[in-house]
Amino acid sequence: MGGETKLSKTILDAVNLLPGVRMWRSNVGQRNRTNRDWKGRPDLVGYVGRYFIAIEVKTEARLKDRTSQTYKDQLEWRTRAGNDGAAVYVVSSVAEAIQAVKDCKAAG
């Protein structure tokens, strides 16, 4: 299991323990190979109360890579979703993910 996959699972387990939070792994890596509509979608999606939340999980090393096509696709998706009112976050730890969920709750 790769670094981001392992971190995603740990984050998913932690945030789903929080009240009013339901998130799941979108497993977009497999879909990206066959369906262009999935390009850039985040690793984890779900809801906090009645609000949609999306979390992109990045290891510290991958946070620095801003030149790849994957990064550009993800940035485009985050921008579009954020403009549509979604709560979209990029995190690199469980603590950051929990804070993102709390921020989403507070904004609602």
N, C-alpha and C positions, 0 to 999 in steps of 0.2 A: 504494500500500500504506500503510495507516494506521500510526500510531505503535506501537500495541500489537501489531498483526499483524507488523510488521517486527521488533519486539523479540522476539516469540514465536519467530519463525523463527531469529533469531540465537541465542537461548537453546537452542532445540531442537538446532541444529547443534553447539553447544558441549557440552551435557550428553551427547549421544549419542556423543561421543568418549571419554567416561569409561568405564573397564572395568566391566562388569556392569550397565550402565545402558541401558535401551531405553525411549524415550519417543516419543510421537507427538502430533500436534495433534488435539484432539477435534472441532474445527470446529463447536462448539455453536451459534454464532450463527445458522446456517442452520436447525438443528433446532429451536431455541427457538421459531421462528415457527409450527411445525406440531405440536410434541409437548411437552406440558407436563412430561413426565417428565424432560426434559433441562434444565429451568430450574435455573440456578445452577451447572451443571457447569463445572469449570475448563477453561482453555485447553489445558493439556498434561497428559497422563496416561501412565502406564507403570509400569515396575518397576525397582527397584534391588535386585539380587540376587533374593530371593524376596519382597520387600515392595512393595506397591502404593504409588505416589507420585502425587500430583496437585499441579500448580502453576498458580496463577492469576497471570497477568501483568498488571500495572497500570503505566501511566506514573505519574510523580510527581504530575501534576495529578489523575489519576483516583483515586489513593490517598486523596485528601482528600474525595472525594464519598461520603458515607455516608448519603445520603437517598434515593437512587434505588431503584426496585423491583428493578433488576438487582442492586444491592449487597445488598439484603435477601435475594434468592433465593440469591446466592452465599454469603452468610454462613450461611444455613440449610443449604445443601449441605455446606459445610466443617465445620460443627458436627456434622452427622449422620455424615459420613464419618469425621471424627476420633474420634467416640464409638465407631465400629465398628472402630477400630484402624488406619485409613489414615493415612499421612503426608501432610499437606496443608499447603501453603505459599503465601504471597502474596509475589511478588517484583517488583522494578522494575528489575533489572539482571542481566546475565549473571553477575556475581560473586555476587550473592545467590542465584541459581539453583544455581550450582555449590556454594555453601555449604549450601543446602538438601539437595542430593543427598548431600553428605558427612555432614550431620547424620543423614539417613535411614540411611545405611550404619552410622554409629556407634551408632545406637539399636538396630540389629538385632543 
